[in-house]
């Protein structure tokens, strides 16, 4: 191992496979016991091979931190992918493309982006998660009358 470490010239993932797989088993078991959908964030490993370890244990949905990562994992067979960072309006065309290939969940933090997505997304159902300002005023949509009305309007439209 020491010889390998001395030859590494760039950031490299080194891990204990058995320990990692045991940790995945524990996470899957805990989510199952809790009755929640396990949607692990793949931002650290960014690896299709490690993703397969999760898939073999029943994981069906994942979270990523960029459109590039979403594309990578969709191209490796993942069909339920959540972008954990707010939508970049300049990436709507790529979001549309990926949404045709898989169930894509996106995060929005402004009413302007919600309106943009409403205008520029295609007919495929795009799943939008709204980031709400919980009172710290750092990010998200203020939970005031305008956000409440927007949600009510969109819900009524989807029920038609």
Secondary structure, DSSP 8 states (H G I E B T S, - for coil): -HHHHHH--S------HHHHHHHHHHHHHHHHHHT---EEE-TTT--HHHHHHHHHTT--EEEESSHHHHHHHHTTT--EEEEEEE--GGGHHHHHHHHHHSEEEEEE-SHHHHHHHHHHS-SS--EEEE-EE-SS-SSSEE-SHHHHHHHHHHHHHHH-
